[in-house]
Amino acid sequence: MTLTVLLFASYADALGRSTLQLDLPPGTTVEELLDRVRGMAPATALPRARVAVNQEYAFPGQPVAPGDEIAIIPPVAGG
């Protein structure tokens, strides 16, 4: 299945784009998707991030499905 993933903050910076298309097998979980995206970054160590599926925070074992809106939201420091 092909999924569109929205990237924010350090993830968008590290990967040089705000969205990406991923081909993943059916039954892929949020945690597996996040691991795949983190593995795409150059040597930069990306922080753990929250993942939202269809505008609600998802848990790591939650499966994703075609047509889901997926957003990776890393922690943000303000000042």
C-alpha beads as a LAMMPS data file, in Angstrom:
LAMMPS data file: protein, C-alpha beads

79 atoms
78 bonds

1 atom types
1 bond types

-500.0 500.0 xlo xhi
-500.0 500.0 ylo yhi
-500.0 500.0 zlo zhi

Masses

1 110.0

Atoms # bond

1 1 1 0.000 0.000 0.000
2 1 1 1.161 3.532 -0.696
3 1 1 0.812 6.110 2.060
4 1 1 1.401 9.853 2.170
5 1 1 3.173 10.994 5.319
6 1 1 3.265 14.628 6.470
7 1 1 6.542 15.671 8.096
8 1 1 7.081 18.532 10.530
9 1 1 10.005 20.335 12.210
10 1 1 13.190 18.234 12.518
11 1 1 11.763 15.434 10.350
12 1 1 11.017 17.801 7.466
13 1 1 14.445 19.410 7.900
14 1 1 16.339 16.100 7.988
15 1 1 14.548 14.660 4.964
16 1 1 14.418 17.926 3.012
17 1 1 10.684 17.821 2.351
18 1 1 7.342 18.180 4.074
19 1 1 5.675 15.083 2.620
20 1 1 6.783 11.710 1.403
21 1 1 5.216 8.686 -0.219
22 1 1 5.929 5.280 1.322
23 1 1 5.188 1.837 -0.073
24 1 1 4.515 -0.414 2.902
25 1 1 3.009 -3.876 3.296
26 1 1 -0.565 -4.183 4.542
27 1 1 -0.753 -4.414 8.322
28 1 1 2.164 -2.041 8.912
29 1 1 1.943 -0.446 12.352
30 1 1 2.591 3.140 13.388
31 1 1 5.838 2.071 15.076
32 1 1 7.066 0.282 11.936
33 1 1 6.201 3.294 9.795
34 1 1 8.066 5.632 12.153
35 1 1 11.115 3.331 12.191
36 1 1 11.110 3.304 8.377
37 1 1 10.985 7.102 8.175
38 1 1 13.704 7.527 10.816
39 1 1 15.895 5.125 8.826
40 1 1 15.590 7.356 5.754
41 1 1 17.344 10.278 7.438
42 1 1 21.041 10.767 6.852
43 1 1 23.313 10.231 9.847
44 1 1 21.174 12.688 11.798
45 1 1 19.603 11.109 14.850
46 1 1 15.954 12.100 14.810
47 1 1 14.052 12.356 18.084
48 1 1 11.191 10.054 18.914
49 1 1 7.995 11.601 17.685
50 1 1 4.255 11.308 18.030
51 1 1 2.296 10.061 15.060
52 1 1 -1.210 11.212 14.261
53 1 1 -3.463 9.094 12.080
54 1 1 -6.509 10.890 10.737
55 1 1 -5.832 13.848 13.062
56 1 1 -5.758 11.778 16.264
57 1 1 -2.642 10.639 18.112
58 1 1 -2.004 6.968 17.435
59 1 1 -0.464 4.253 19.590
60 1 1 2.633 2.328 18.381
61 1 1 0.856 -0.942 17.597
62 1 1 -1.971 0.665 15.654
63 1 1 -2.073 -0.471 12.018
64 1 1 -2.223 2.101 9.235
65 1 1 -4.395 1.718 6.151
66 1 1 -4.521 3.153 2.643
67 1 1 -6.134 6.580 2.669
68 1 1 -5.105 7.377 6.254
69 1 1 -3.760 10.878 6.851
70 1 1 -0.474 10.335 8.676
71 1 1 1.522 13.105 10.356
72 1 1 4.828 12.768 12.201
73 1 1 5.040 15.395 14.936
74 1 1 8.354 15.640 16.804
75 1 1 8.688 17.407 20.137
76 1 1 9.134 21.151 19.760
77 1 1 10.964 23.455 22.139
78 1 1 9.800 27.018 22.431
79 1 1 11.255 30.105 23.876

Bonds

1 1 1 2
2 1 2 3
3 1 3 4
4 1 4 5
5 1 5 6
6 1 6 7
7 1 7 8
8 1 8 9
9 1 9 10
10 1 10 11
11 1 11 12
12 1 12 13
13 1 13 14
14 1 14 15
15 1 15 16
16 1 16 17
17 1 17 18
18 1 18 19
19 1 19 20
20 1 20 21
21 1 21 22
22 1 22 23
23 1 23 24
24 1 24 25
25 1 25 26
26 1 26 27
27 1 27 28
28 1 28 29
29 1 29 30
30 1 30 31
31 1 31 32
32 1 32 33
33 1 33 34
34 1 34 35
35 1 35 36
36 1 36 37
37 1 37 38
38 1 38 39
39 1 39 40
40 1 40 41
41 1 41 42
42 1 42 43
43 1 43 44
44 1 44 45
45 1 45 46
46 1 46 47
47 1 47 48
48 1 48 49
49 1 49 50
50 1 50 51
51 1 51 52
52 1 52 53
53 1 53 54
54 1 54 55
55 1 55 56
56 1 56 57
57 1 57 58
58 1 58 59
59 1 59 60
60 1 60 61
61 1 61 62
62 1 62 63
63 1 63 64
64 1 64 65
65 1 65 66
66 1 66 67
67 1 67 68
68 1 68 69
69 1 69 70
70 1 70 71
71 1 71 72
72 1 72 73
73 1 73 74
74 1 74 75
75 1 75 76
76 1 76 77
77 1 77 78
78 1 78 79
